């Protein structure tokens, strides 16, 4: 039992990067001389080769198992690593020929190759990594030795290392940090708060809802330290409408694996594209209400259909049933006649990060009792308030099956006309614009119940408006600068008064005392574009209405606007980055005001300053020069004949 437990614990132990790294299937070793920290070429100077020896039993009997050399040409390097890795190195050095690429290998500049320095194929190809696959008889006493041989065949030990003396470091358990899923892609990040973990890569396993077992994904993830955390990031394209589960197993350079991470669940369906309940209907049935709706799509996103009910339209909803997502109807018998019931129905979704509750479909019904007529409303009061509006108030009827109140108005008791739509409240506001100041009006109220039965008219109340004839004026005016002009709009009082025919618009700048008429002709619309306004000025605008007698109203309230250079030219409000097969795709909100150019600036994690890499007239740009594995920062600067804007927000992305 104790041995089994030790084996289980060893599965969560790894080894740090070093001269000797024992793994489950092989022992690996780095060649690190320390002679030149600015080069990955360990063969600079007088080094000819490195010989690797192994003492299997630890009794001093060393046997040579491998000889490492630097490739004599780029052709030999290609034979060692293969065409794929060789082409990546050529791209890293921006080399057009094999000779240029080989000179890059000789120079050994680590900044040029980036994360390729962690590739076993690359390290083996330059003679910096050895591998012992014959480890079945290895034991703690097994010792490895690397001997450096110079051009004069003089030997010196680079290091001697016993397996039993190599420290074993526990793997940290990685937990889900973030998950984003769309119709076509899943993005996941795992992290742990512990540092010093031996993990440098992760293997991702996935299972779809149509699969029985988890499958190893072909691409691995790089594990890196950020501040006090160790993190990794995984992304893949997926089919829409599928349910996926993922977990991560961290792994060190030698292939030792840590404990699996917690499992992440993702749905490849954007929340905004999830179909909601549609065609929701309620019918009055014998002793109940019959609810029906259209079938939901057959997708794994749904777990059920929730039905809620209340006697009020906006509060007090309680759940009355939860159905299968395949159901399309429900019969509710728990109702009273002539009482309005409000229903809400919505799908319930799987518990996945990023999914909220969908908005419910709503409908209401009352099972009718056609024999009752509501009582006429009581307590009607009519008055004119300080805002020059006619206010009506009446007592709420005691019936529970109310549908709506209706307001009637007339110049006599025998000439009452309906002036309102259905009201769910006992307050109504009538506009004085509909009334003649010389006439006396009568108001009354009726109530309709759910069975569409109307009450008698309430006791009529007389009212004489206090109204002085005047030319109405627009209650407000708005101004904004766009497309090289000031665009103005105001309250269109012509729609409210038949005797108004147009407007006159006035303007003054900050140095003028008097307003000047901006347009000699009468303006027929409640809109005007002032193309004579110029940058660097502040303006005040006002508008008056003109009636059929050519009388003008007083000026409307003023609106002020200042036109500055910053207002004309500003960077994009945001910046969006996305990895695509061709490169890094940048997009931003379009500049709606002026015709501008967008200059794209970029810097990598190893660069100290930004540099321009391209220019776009539209609101997107594809950076095809981004190198795989590199972390980049981007920002946008807008320019035109007026000048150059400040830089936009910075956004970063790692090229995958």
BAVEX-465792 format. One record per residue (C-alpha): residue in three letters; x, y, z. Coordinates in pm, whole numbers, plus 50000, padded with zeros to 5 digits. Example, Ala and Ser with C-alpha at 12.3 -4.5 7.8 and 13.67 -1.06 7.14 Angstrom:
BEGIN
Ala512304955050780
Ser513674989450714
This chain:
BEGIN
Unk500005000050000
Unk502865024050086
Unk504645016449758
Unk501495023749559
Unk501105056549741
Unk504715066449665
Unk504215058849298
Unk501155081149295
Unk503075109649462
Unk505975106149216
Unk503595113048930
Unk503285148549065
Unk507065154349083
Unk509275168648811
Unk512785181148758
Unk513915216748684
Unk515745226148366
Unk519415216348407
Unk522415196248299
Unk520675162748363
Unk516875158148355
Unk515535122748411
Unk512145115648263
Unk509825085348238
Unk511115074947893
Unk514555091147863
Unk517195111848037
Unk517905145847881
Unk520795169547934
Unk521635205447840
Unk525055216347725
Unk525585249747899
Unk529185261247922
Unk528525296248054
Unk531335309447829
Unk529085333047633
Unk525735342447786
Unk524765361947474
Unk524855331747242
Unk523195297847226
Unk526185284747021
Unk528225264547273
Unk530915257947013
Unk532305293146981
Unk536045296247032
Unk538055264247056
Unk535295238647134
Unk535285209546889
Unk532715185847043
Unk531135173047363
Unk531265136147463
Unk528545122247688
Unk529455093247922
Unk527325071548146
Unk528225050948452
Unk525165029148486
Unk525975012848822
Unk527865042048972
Unk531115022449014
Unk533305045148798
Unk532915024848480
Unk531955052848233
Unk530985044347876
Unk530555069647596
Unk526915070547482
Unk526785101347257
Unk528935127747085
Unk527565162747022
Unk528845186446753
Unk527675218646594
Unk526295213246240
Unk528975219245978
Unk526455235145737
Unk522845244845712
Unk522215213545505
Unk523415192145795
Unk521215212646033
Unk518185205245812
Unk518995167945820
Unk519095168946200
Unk515895188646267
Unk513735184045957
Unk512345208845706
Unk509665223045939
Unk511945233846224
Unk514635245445978
Unk512145268145801
Unk511065283146134
Unk514685291546213
Unk515165306845870
Unk512075328445929
Unk513375338346273
Unk516575351546118
Unk514715367045823
Unk517145347445607
Unk516555344045235
Unk519305318545174
Unk520735288645360
Unk524025307345402
Unk522285336345581
Unk520465312045808
Unk523685293445891
Unk525425326145978
Unk522525332946216
Unk523075298946381
Unk526775305746418
Unk526155339646579
Unk523775323446827
Unk521695354346904
Unk518985341447147
Unk516775371747085
Unk516255361346724
Unk514815326746789
Unk512445334147080
Unk510665303247208
Unk512455280546958
Unk515135278247228
Unk512735254947414
Unk512385231347115
Unk514045197447164
Unk514525193846788
Unk516285227446766
Unk518545221447068
Unk519455187046936
Unk520145201946594
Unk522745226646728
Unk524385200746953
Unk523105215947278
Unk520885187047396
Unk521665150347449
Unk519225122147512
Unk519645087447666
Unk516795063747581
Unk518365032547737
Unk517265038848095
Unk515625005948200
Unk518604997248427
Unk519115032448562
Unk519285036448939
Unk519965065049182
Unk523715057549158
Unk523705060948778
Unk526035089548687
Unk526345110648373
Unk529415129948265
Unk529915154747980
Unk533465160947854
Unk534405191247648
Unk536955184647369
Unk538765213847208
Unk540285216646860
Unk543575202246996
Unk541675172047130
Unk542325183547486
Unk539575170947721
Unk538035186948029
Unk534985177348232
Unk532035200648183
Unk530035184048464
Unk529445151048645
Unk525935144148781
Unk524445114848976
Unk520725107948927
Unk520095103649299
Unk521395138849366
Unk518955155949128
Unk516235175149313
Unk512635165449248
Unk510225194849248
Unk506445191149300
Unk504115202449022
Unk501525228249120
Unk497895220149043
Unk496575243248772
Unk493075257448806
Unk490775273048549
Unk491315310748534
Unk489295322248234
Unk487165307147957
Unk485705323947650
Unk483645305047393
Unk482025316247067
Unk480315298346780
Unk483685289646626
Unk486395291046894
Unk487215282447257
Unk489845301047460
Unk490955287947801
Unk493605298348051
Unk494755278648356
Unk496905292848637
Unk498325285148979
Unk499535308449253
Unk502615287149326
Unk505935295549161
Unk508925273349102
Unk506935246348927
Unk509055224848691
Unk506355226248423
Unk507275243348097
Unk504505229847873
Unk501025215347903
Unk499115188147725
Unk495415195347673
Unk492775168047667
Unk489285173547524
Unk485985154847516
Unk482935165447314
Unk479405156847423
Unk479335130947142
Unk482505113247266
Unk482955088247548
Unk486605095047635
Unk488965124847646
Unk491315128647350
Unk494815143947355
Unk494925175647145
Unk497755177646889
Unk498995211846999
Unk500695218147335
Unk500695249947541
Unk503615269247682
Unk503635274548061
Unk505145307348180
Unk505485327348501
Unk503745360848543
Unk504265379548872
Unk503395354449145
Unk501545330248917
Unk502295303248663
Unk499955304348365
Unk499135287748033
Unk496725295747751
Unk494955273247499
Unk492815281847196
Unk491235261246920
Unk488575263946651
Unk485505242446715
Unk482185233246558
Unk479215254746660
Unk476585242946908
Unk478775216447080
Unk479465210347450
Unk483185204847525
Unk485205196047835
Unk488925203047872
Unk491645196048125
Unk495395202648133
Unk498305180648243
Unk501515200548308
Unk504775185148191
Unk508455193248247
Unk511165192547979
Unk511965155948045
Unk508335144648011
Unk507445141048380
Unk503785150048431
Unk501925167348710
Unk498375163148834
Unk495485170948595
Unk493895205248624
Unk490255210348706
Unk487925204748410
Unk486685234148203
Unk483305231748033
Unk482615252647722
Unk479735256447482
Unk480555267147129
Unk477575289947109
Unk477765327347168
Unk475295337947437
Unk473945364947205
Unk473045338446944
Unk471175314447172
Unk467595311247052
Unk464995322247304
Unk461335312747339
Unk459355324947036
Unk455705326246929
Unk454545324847294
Unk450715323847307
Unk448035319247575
Unk444485307947507
Unk441425307947731
Unk440565271147775
Unk437925253347982
Unk438835259448349
Unk442395269748271
Unk444975287148050
Unk446665269147760
Unk450275281247701
Unk452105272447377
Unk455365282147205
Unk457645271846920
Unk460105243046957
Unk463605252047077
Unk466595241546862
Unk468015207046940
Unk471235219347104
Unk473085209547421
Unk472805244947558
Unk469295239847697
Unk468475221348022
Unk464775229348052
Unk461975254948019
Unk460935275548322
Unk457385289248359
Unk456625317248608
Unk453335334348697
Unk452175365648881
Unk449055387148920
Unk451235417748866
Unk453005426048542
Unk456425434648685
Unk456875418449030
Unk455905388049234
Unk456635360848977
Unk456865325349114
Unk457865293548935
Unk454915270748857
Unk456665244648641
Unk459985234248485
Unk459585214348165
Unk461815195347924
Unk463505217047658
Unk461595196447401
Unk458145206247537
Unk456015231447347
Unk452905235847567
Unk451625237547926
Unk448105237948075
Unk447625258448393
Unk444495249848592
Unk445375270148905
Unk443605302548804
Unk440545323148903
Unk438035336948651
Unk438185373848551
Unk441625377748715
Unk444585388348502
Unk447555364648520
Unk450935374248376
Unk453225346548257
Unk456955345648188
Unk458625316748008
Unk462315311947930
Unk464815284047863
Unk467215273748137
Unk470825269248024
Unk473765247848124
Unk475965262448397
Unk478795276248182
Unk480865307348246
Unk479645336348035
Unk476035324448022
Unk473395345348200
Unk469655340448230
Unk467795347247904
Unk465095373847899
Unk461655357747934
Unk458865358447680
Unk455755373747838
Unk451995372047793
Unk448885376648006
Unk445355362948016
Unk442175362548223
Unk439605334848193
Unk436475354648123
Unk433175356648309
Unk431065374948049
Unk428115383048278
Unk429615410148503
Unk429725447548414
Unk432215469148608
Unk431095497748829
Unk431465533448695
Unk434665550048828
Unk434235574249121
Unk435975605149262
Unk437135622048936
Unk439085654648989
Unk440345677948711
Unk442775707148750
Unk445465726748566
Unk448925725148724
Unk451915748748709
Unk453325731348399
Unk450245742348201
Unk448965706548177
Unk445495693348259
Unk445675666548532
Unk442975640248595
Unk442765617548899
Unk440115592349011
Unk439645564649266
Unk440745529449177
Unk437815505749120
Unk437495475649355
Unk437205449649074
Unk440145425449037
Unk439465417848668
Unk440235452948542
Unk441595456448192
Unk441965494248141
Unk440475528848210
Unk439455552347926
Unk439215590547938
Unk436395609147757
Unk436255646647683
Unk433675669247518
Unk432415704747490
Unk429015692847617
Unk427635663347811
Unk426055650347492
Unk429245652347284
Unk431785631047474
Unk434705616947271
Unk437345591047367
Unk440715609247405
Unk443005582747559
Unk444195547747500
Unk443775520647760
Unk445235532048094
Unk446515508648365
Unk446725537348614
Unk444245561848769
Unk446085593148650
Unk445915610248311
Unk447565641848172
Unk445865661147891
Unk447715687747691
Unk446445723447676
Unk447485724347311
Unk444335704447234
Unk442065729347412
Unk440555763247329
Unk441015788847605
Unk437485802647545
Unk435635769347579
Unk434455748447875
Unk435155711147860
Unk433645680748036
Unk435715650348143
Unk434545615048234
Unk436055580248290
Unk434985544948193
Unk436415511048299
Unk436655479648082
Unk437095445448242
Unk438875414448110
Unk435665402447948
Unk435635434547739
Unk432595447747926
Unk432535485847963
Unk431165504748263
Unk428895534948249
Unk430535569148226
Unk431565584248558
Unk430045616448690
Unk431155643648442
Unk433425671348569
Unk433595705748395
Unk436915723548328
Unk437815757148171
Unk441505760448070
Unk443625790548165
Unk445325796147828
Unk446925827147671
Unk447465826947293
Unk451105829047199
Unk453505815946937
Unk454955783747074
Unk458725780947071
Unk460975750347054
Unk461735738247405
Unk465345729647328
Unk468055728047063
Unk470985704047031
Unk474275709046848
Unk477135685846762
Unk480155689046533
Unk480445661446272
Unk481745657845916
Unk483185692845916
Unk479995711046015
Unk477755718746312
Unk474585697546296
Unk471595711646483
Unk468185697446569
Unk465425710146794
Unk461965703346927
Unk459725701046619
Unk456765721346749
Unk455275723346397
Unk453985687946450
Unk452025699846752
Unk450555732846623
Unk448725736746294
Unk449375774546273
Unk453185771346268
Unk454975771145931
Unk458715770546005
Unk461725782746201
Unk464445809546202
Unk467905800346327
Unk470325824946497
Unk474015822746585
Unk476745842946753
Unk480345834746837
Unk482055841547166
Unk483275876147054
Unk479875888546933
Unk477235905447149
Unk474215901046922
Unk472735870846748
Unk472715870646369
Unk470185853446145
Unk471925822846005
Unk469515815645720
Unk467395843045554
Unk464835817745434
Unk462365801145669
Unk463555766445768
Unk460825740345728
Unk462545711545910
Unk463665708946272
Unk467205703346148
Unk470005724646002
Unk473655719745904
Unk475955749645959
Unk478935744845729
Unk480305779845798
Unk481435771246153
Unk485215768246184
Unk487595751046423
Unk488945771046715
Unk485675790046771
Unk482865787547025
Unk479285793846910
Unk475855798847064
Unk472715789046872
Unk468985796046927
Unk465855790046720
Unk462415806146705
Unk459145793846552
Unk457175813046286
Unk453375811146252
Unk451085816845952
Unk450915854346036
Unk454725855446014
Unk454995862346386
Unk458015848246564
Unk458165832046902
Unk460735840547162
Unk464095823347119
Unk464495788147242
Unk466975780147519
Unk470545783747392
Unk472925756247301
Unk476685762147304
Unk479415743547120
Unk483195747547104
Unk485085732846810
Unk488625723046903
Unk491345705146712
Unk491185676046956
Unk487515672246873
Unk488375668146506
Unk491105642846541
Unk491095615646805
Unk492435580146822
Unk490115550046804
Unk488145544447123
Unk489285508147146
Unk491495482246979
Unk490705445446918
Unk493315418346845
Unk492725383346708
Unk495035355346598
Unk494345343846242
Unk496235318646027
Unk497695346845813
Unk498815368046108
Unk497495390946383
Unk494225407946283
Unk493675442946427
Unk490375461646419
Unk488995493046583
Unk485875514646586
Unk485655534846264
Unk486355572246278
Unk482915585946197
Unk483855622546164
Unk486685627245912
Unk488595608545648
Unk491775596945821
Unk494615572245794
Unk495435547946073
Unk499135541446143
Unk499745507846315
Unk502575507146570
Unk503995475246721
Unk506675463746960
Unk507585429047082
Unk508245419247441
Unk511975422447372
Unk511805457147214
Unk511965489447411
Unk510035511947173
Unk507195511246923
Unk507775512246548
Unk505325517746263
Unk504605486146067
Unk501805497045838
Unk499015520945755
Unk495315515245683
Unk492545537145545
Unk489875513645683
Unk489165501746037
Unk491245469646021
Unk494785457445948
Unk496425423045915
Unk499975420246054
Unk501485391945849
Unk504985398045985
Unk504135387146341
Unk506255357246445
Unk504705326746606
Unk505155324746982
Unk506075361747016
Unk504225385247253
Unk503395418447083
Unk501925451747191
Unk499985473046941
Unk498525507946931
Unk496975530346663
Unk497655566846572
Unk495195586046351
Unk496485612246109
Unk495255635045832
Unk495965669645698
Unk495055684946035
Unk497795665946217
Unk498285634746423
Unk496245621746716
Unk497485608147044
Unk498125570447050
Unk495175547747116
Unk494975523047402
Unk497625495847401
Unk496615459447354
Unk498825428447365
Unk498585394047205
Unk500805363747170
Unk501075351046811
Unk499895314846810
